[in-house]
Amino acid sequence: MTKTSDAQIVEAARLIIVLHGATRLTQRAVAAAVGVQAPSLYKRFADKAALLRAVRAQALADLGARLAAAAQGQAPAPAAMRMANAFRAFSAECPDIYRLIFDPALQDAGRGAERAALAPFETALAKIAGAGQGASAAHAMLAMLHGLVRLEIDGSAPATGPHDEAFRFAVYALLQGIAQSAG
């Protein structure tokens, strides 16, 4: 009999969240999905929160990889736009997984996973913002993107115009503002 890995358990939990939402995730459902008894799962992940933190960590790693891939080989401003689109696509693919990333109850104290995932934004924006302002520019970009994608995935985007246009406009406007503040 092959031993079930933590990665398999986390992937099973992620799939349950994708298909049924985070509220339907239980240790028993995950144990059944990977073919183990619930008590053996509890030995690896003490409770649902521990399992959610593991799913969140994997989601952040996935997001970081997507951002890095979107930025690869691009000049700073196009890289930032491509990363913004990748960020939005990630949130749309599974809103419940996206929400886990920003759940304050699941965040690690040092926020290292978040910093690592969002480092590609800071790298690109530092080249635009200059003078050590990369972190501030990345924070502003994250705040704006998070607001826009939450409006979209929660179905509460204003009906005053196409969200695609608003998204592009906001990203371009912020990039322009970052570039002007550097000058």
C-alpha positions as CSV (number, residue, x, y, z in Angstrom):
1,M,0.0,0.0,0.0
2,T,1.4,3.4,-1.0
3,K,1.6,6.0,1.7
4,T,-0.5,9.1,1.1
5,S,1.6,12.3,0.9
6,D,0.8,15.7,2.4
7,A,0.8,17.0,-1.2
8,Q,-1.9,14.5,-2.1
9,I,-4.0,15.5,0.9
10,V,-3.6,19.2,0.2
11,E,-4.6,18.6,-3.5
12,A,-7.7,16.7,-2.4
13,A,-8.7,19.5,0.0
14,R,-8.1,22.0,-2.8
15,L,-10.3,20.0,-5.2
16,I,-13.1,19.8,-2.6
17,I,-12.9,23.6,-2.2
18,V,-12.9,24.2,-5.9
19,L,-15.9,21.9,-6.5
20,H,-18.0,22.6,-3.3
21,G,-16.6,25.6,-1.6
22,A,-14.5,26.0,1.6
23,T,-17.5,25.6,3.9
24,R,-18.0,22.0,2.6
25,L,-14.4,21.0,3.4
26,T,-14.1,18.5,6.2
27,Q,-11.3,16.3,7.4
28,R,-13.5,13.3,6.8
29,A,-14.2,14.3,3.2
30,V,-10.5,14.8,2.5
31,A,-9.7,11.5,4.2
32,A,-12.3,9.7,2.0
33,A,-10.9,11.4,-1.1
34,V,-7.4,10.1,-0.5
35,G,-8.5,6.7,0.8
36,V,-7.4,6.9,4.4
37,Q,-9.3,6.9,7.7
38,A,-9.9,10.3,9.3
39,P,-7.8,9.6,12.4
40,S,-4.7,9.1,10.2
41,L,-5.4,12.5,8.5
42,Y,-5.6,14.2,11.9
43,K,-2.1,13.0,12.6
44,R,-0.9,15.1,9.6
45,F,-3.2,18.0,9.9
46,A,-4.5,18.6,13.4
47,D,-7.7,20.4,12.3
48,K,-9.5,22.0,9.5
49,A,-7.6,25.3,10.0
50,A,-4.3,23.5,9.6
51,L,-5.5,21.9,6.4
52,L,-6.8,25.3,5.1
53,R,-3.4,26.9,5.9
54,A,-1.7,24.2,3.8
55,V,-4.1,24.8,0.9
56,R,-3.5,28.5,1.2
57,A,0.3,28.1,1.2
58,Q,0.0,26.0,-2.0
59,A,-2.4,28.6,-3.6
60,L,0.1,31.3,-2.8
61,A,2.9,29.3,-4.3
62,D,0.8,28.8,-7.4
63,L,-0.1,32.4,-7.7
64,G,3.5,33.4,-7.3
65,A,4.5,31.1,-10.1
66,R,1.8,32.5,-12.4
67,L,2.9,36.0,-11.7
68,A,6.6,35.2,-12.3
69,A,5.7,33.4,-15.6
70,A,3.5,36.4,-16.7
71,A,6.4,38.8,-16.0
72,Q,9.1,36.7,-17.6
73,G,10.9,38.5,-20.5
74,Q,8.8,41.6,-20.2
75,A,9.7,45.2,-19.7
76,P,8.4,46.5,-16.3
77,A,5.1,48.1,-17.3
78,P,3.9,45.3,-19.6
79,A,5.1,42.8,-17.0
80,A,2.9,44.6,-14.4
81,M,-0.1,44.5,-16.8
82,R,0.4,40.8,-17.6
83,M,0.7,40.0,-13.8
84,A,-2.5,42.0,-13.1
85,N,-4.3,39.9,-15.7
86,A,-2.8,36.7,-14.2
87,F,-3.9,37.7,-10.8
88,R,-7.4,38.4,-12.0
89,A,-7.5,35.0,-13.9
90,F,-6.3,33.2,-10.7
91,S,-9.1,34.7,-8.7
92,A,-11.8,33.9,-11.3
93,E,-10.7,30.3,-11.6
94,C,-11.6,29.5,-8.1
95,P,-12.9,32.3,-6.0
96,D,-13.0,30.2,-2.8
97,I,-9.3,29.4,-3.1
98,Y,-8.6,33.1,-3.8
99,R,-10.5,34.1,-0.7
100,L,-8.4,31.7,1.4
101,I,-5.3,33.7,0.4
102,F,-6.7,36.8,2.1
103,D,-8.4,35.2,5.1
104,P,-6.8,36.9,8.1
105,A,-7.3,33.9,10.3
106,L,-5.1,31.8,8.0
107,Q,-2.2,34.2,7.5
108,D,1.2,33.4,8.9
109,A,2.6,35.9,11.3
110,G,5.6,37.0,9.2
111,R,3.6,37.0,6.0
112,G,6.5,35.4,4.2
113,A,4.3,33.3,1.9
114,E,2.5,36.4,0.7
115,R,5.7,38.4,0.2
116,A,7.2,35.5,-1.8
117,A,4.1,35.2,-4.0
118,L,3.9,38.9,-4.7
119,A,7.6,39.5,-5.2
120,P,7.3,39.6,-9.0
121,F,5.1,42.6,-8.6
122,E,7.5,44.4,-6.4
123,T,10.4,43.6,-8.7
124,A,8.7,45.0,-11.8
125,L,7.2,48.0,-10.0
126,A,10.5,48.9,-8.3
127,K,11.9,49.5,-11.8
128,I,9.0,51.9,-12.5
129,A,8.7,53.6,-9.1
130,G,12.4,54.0,-8.4
131,A,14.1,55.3,-5.2
132,G,13.2,52.2,-3.0
133,Q,9.5,52.6,-3.7
134,G,8.9,49.1,-5.1
135,A,7.2,47.7,-1.9
136,S,4.9,50.7,-1.7
137,A,4.0,50.5,-5.4
138,A,3.4,46.7,-5.0
139,H,1.2,47.3,-2.0
140,A,-0.9,49.9,-3.9
141,M,-1.2,47.5,-6.9
142,L,-2.3,44.6,-4.6
143,A,-4.9,46.8,-2.8
144,M,-6.3,47.9,-6.1
145,L,-6.3,44.5,-7.7
146,H,-7.8,42.8,-4.6
147,G,-10.6,45.4,-4.6
148,L,-11.4,44.9,-8.2
149,V,-11.3,41.2,-8.2
150,R,-13.4,40.9,-5.0
151,L,-16.0,43.1,-6.7
152,E,-15.9,40.8,-9.6
153,I,-15.9,37.4,-7.9
154,D,-18.5,38.5,-5.3
155,G,-20.8,39.7,-8.1
156,S,-20.9,43.2,-6.7
157,A,-19.1,45.1,-9.4
158,P,-21.1,48.2,-10.3
159,A,-23.3,48.0,-13.3
160,T,-22.1,51.3,-14.7
161,G,-19.8,49.8,-17.3
162,P,-17.8,46.8,-18.4
163,H,-15.6,45.4,-15.7
164,D,-12.9,44.5,-18.2
165,E,-12.6,48.2,-19.2
166,A,-12.5,49.3,-15.6
167,F,-9.9,46.8,-14.8
168,R,-7.6,47.8,-17.6
169,F,-8.2,51.5,-16.9
170,A,-7.4,51.1,-13.2
171,V,-4.2,49.2,-13.8
172,Y,-2.9,51.6,-16.5
173,A,-3.8,54.6,-14.4
174,L,-2.0,53.2,-11.4
175,L,1.1,52.4,-13.5
176,Q,1.0,55.9,-14.9
177,G,0.7,57.4,-11.4
178,I,3.6,55.2,-10.1
179,A,5.8,56.3,-13.1
180,Q,4.9,60.0,-12.5
181,S,5.7,59.8,-8.8
182,A,9.2,58.5,-9.7
183,G,9.9,61.4,-11.9
